[in-house]
Amino acid sequence: MEITNLTENLFIYYLHTLIMIEAGTQEKGDALVIIESSKQREIIVESKIMAIYGESIKKTVEEETADFVAKIIVKDYGALDWVLRARLEAAIRKFTGGEEP
């Protein structure tokens, strides 16, 4: 009986632990995307060129992660739009175990 309770408690603990993945690098021309489990949607974008391309980056993140509930952090290092989209897709696939959100 105790082993069963221990197994159930470990499973419940596992379900409530923080899941975090990363995709991309911090190299010039790339982006690092971090997704953390969360009960609410939150998007954080960091870039040295926010004043110029910030709205475009945010729009891309919104489009690629629509209806995806998690904390999404994007650290842009001058990535082109297609690179950012690829990194977001890779991060989402890792986070969901290869399934679409």
ChimeraX attribute file (.defattr): number of C-alpha atoms within 10 A of each C-alpha:
attribute: neighborCount
match mode: 1-to-1
recipient: residues
	/A:1	5
	/A:2	7
	/A:3	8
	/A:4	9
	/A:5	10
	/A:6	11
	/A:7	11
	/A:8	12
	/A:9	12
	/A:10	12
	/A:11	11
	/A:12	11
	/A:13	10
	/A:14	11
	/A:15	10
	/A:16	10
	/A:17	9
	/A:18	9
	/A:19	13
	/A:20	16
	/A:21	14
	/A:22	19
	/A:23	20
	/A:24	20
	/A:25	15
	/A:26	13
	/A:27	12
	/A:28	10
	/A:29	13
	/A:30	19
	/A:31	26
	/A:32	21
	/A:33	26
	/A:34	21
	/A:35	23
	/A:36	17
	/A:37	17
	/A:38	14
	/A:39	9
	/A:40	9
	/A:41	14
	/A:42	14
	/A:43	15
	/A:44	13
	/A:45	16
	/A:46	16
	/A:47	17
	/A:48	12
	/A:49	12
	/A:50	14
	/A:51	8
	/A:52	10
	/A:53	12
	/A:54	16
	/A:55	12
	/A:56	12
	/A:57	23
	/A:58	17
	/A:59	11
	/A:60	17
	/A:61	22
	/A:62	13
	/A:63	11
	/A:64	16
	/A:65	19
	/A:66	11
	/A:67	10
	/A:68	15
	/A:69	17
	/A:70	20
	/A:71	17
	/A:72	24
	/A:73	18
	/A:74	24
	/A:75	21
	/A:76	26
	/A:77	19
	/A:78	18
	/A:79	19
	/A:80	13
	/A:81	14
	/A:82	10
	/A:83	15
	/A:84	26
	/A:85	19
	/A:86	15
	/A:87	23
	/A:88	26
	/A:89	18
	/A:90	17
	/A:91	23
	/A:92	26
	/A:93	16
	/A:94	16
	/A:95	22
	/A:96	11
	/A:97	10
	/A:98	12
	/A:99	9
	/A:100	10
	/A:101	13
